[in-house]
Amino acid sequence: MASRRRTRLRPVKLVTVAGRFIEDGTAIDVSETGCRIRRFGTGRVPGRLAVYDEADNSFRLALVIWSRGPEIGVRFVGTPRAGTRADVHRLTGRFYAVTG
């Protein structure tokens, strides 16, 4: 079983695979293979998305495996990718920009 690390208030942003902001969340029970995310929004989330981890400035492609109320479970696919300056500015600036 993959080792898990409990995290407190580890901020993440849910992003489409095309890089568009979906909503903010908090990662809980993070492992190498996935994590549980408490969502702050109530909209629909696509089955395939990217999770931007603000703490280590990385993107992970992920598949939504389960959903219960405000929480989702995701399985990471592929390796993490560092956020570029443009990514960070677009997602963490004063206002979220939707491009494309």
Secondary structure, DSSP 8 states (H G I E B T S, - for coil): ---EE--SSEEEEEE-TTS-EEEEEEEESEESSEEEEEES--S---SEEEEEETTTTEEEEEEEEEEETTEEEEEEEEEEEE--HHHHHHHHSSS-----
